[in-house]
């Protein structure tokens, strides 16, 4: 019975996330959002990048970037150029994605993400998130620390 309640709860959270994204409101990190949900929020945003306003999905992804990651990528303008560039551009307006857990501890989690881009080519990413241990509003929030370069898995055709 507890397992069914947990499944219903997770479905409800994902429903709220999709509802929030459909209204083009950025979701903010909070300590109740699980690591896999962080990635799904980011992927949903990138899949619908220009929903209601330009680069909504990139801003949503930025919202869940770890502060250390933001230091490495620079301000949002640089992050936007990077995401739209040759390496990560396949994420913008992709057709579908799957997320699989590789490993998880109390502080870190790593996932395999496979996306199908608009050209119907599959790409694999390793996507890492980490629980923020500093003070302030991000305390205990799961945030993205690293996304590998994509590995082409070939065409779906």
SVG drawing of the C-alpha trace seen along z (x, -y; Angstrom):
<svg xmlns="http://www.w3.org/2000/svg" viewBox="-2 -37 37 39">
<polyline fill="none" stroke="black" stroke-width="0.4" points="0.0,0.0 2.8,-2.4 4.4,-1.7 1.2,-2.7 1.0,-5.9 4.6,-6.7 3.9,-6.2 0.8,-8.4 2.8,-11.1 5.5,-11.0 3.0,-11.2 1.3,-14.1 4.7,-15.9 5.4,-15.3 1.9,-16.5 2.5,-19.8 5.9,-20.2 4.3,-19.7 1.5,-22.1 3.9,-24.7 6.0,-24.4 2.9,-24.5 2.1,-27.9 5.7,-29.1 6.5,-29.7 10.0,-28.8 10.2,-26.1 12.6,-27.0 14.8,-24.5 13.5,-23.2 14.6,-20.4 11.6,-18.3 12.5,-17.9 14.3,-14.5 17.4,-14.3 15.6,-12.5 12.9,-15.2 15.5,-17.9 16.7,-16.4 13.2,-15.9 12.3,-19.5 15.4,-20.6 14.7,-18.2 11.1,-19.3 12.1,-22.9 14.7,-22.2 12.2,-20.1 9.9,-23.2 12.6,-25.8 10.6,-28.7 7.3,-28.0 5.6,-31.4 8.9,-33.3 12.3,-33.0 14.7,-30.5 12.3,-29.6 13.8,-26.1 17.4,-27.3 16.4,-29.6 14.7,-26.7 17.8,-24.6 19.9,-27.5 17.6,-27.7 18.7,-24.2 22.4,-24.6 24.7,-24.3 26.4,-27.6 29.8,-26.0 28.6,-25.0 27.4,-28.6 30.8,-29.9 32.3,-27.6 29.8,-28.5 29.7,-32.2 26.5,-34.3 23.2,-33.2 24.1,-34.8 27.2,-32.5 25.2,-29.5 22.6,-30.2 25.3,-30.3 26.8,-27.1 23.4,-25.3 22.5,-26.5 26.0,-25.7 27.2,-22.7 27.7,-20.4 24.5,-20.8 22.2,-22.2 20.7,-18.7 18.9,-19.2 16.9,-22.2 13.4,-21.1 14.4,-17.4 11.6,-15.0 11.8,-12.6 14.1,-11.6 14.7,-8.9 16.5,-9.1 18.0,-6.2 19.8,-6.2 23.4,-5.0 24.3,-5.6 23.1,-7.7 24.4,-8.6 23.1,-11.0 25.0,-13.9 25.4,-13.0 23.5,-11.2 24.5,-10.3 22.1,-9.5 22.2,-8.3 20.0,-10.5 19.1,-9.5 17.4,-12.0 16.1,-11.8 16.8,-15.1 14.9,-16.8 17.0,-15.0 15.9,-11.6 19.3,-10.9 19.8,-9.4 22.3,-10.9 23.5,-9.8 24.6,-12.1 25.9,-11.5 24.1,-14.0 25.3,-14.6 23.4,-16.3 24.6,-17.2 22.9,-18.2 23.8,-21.8 25.4,-22.0 25.8,-25.7 23.4,-28.0 20.6,-30.0 17.6,-29.2 19.5,-26.4 20.4,-24.5 19.7,-20.7 18.4,-21.3 19.6,-18.9 21.3,-20.9 23.1,-20.0 26.9,-19.9 27.9,-18.3 26.5,-17.3 28.8,-15.3 29.2,-16.0 26.7,-14.0 27.6,-10.6 25.8,-9.8 24.0,-6.5 22.9,-6.7 19.7,-7.4 16.3,-6.1 15.5,-5.5"/>
</svg>
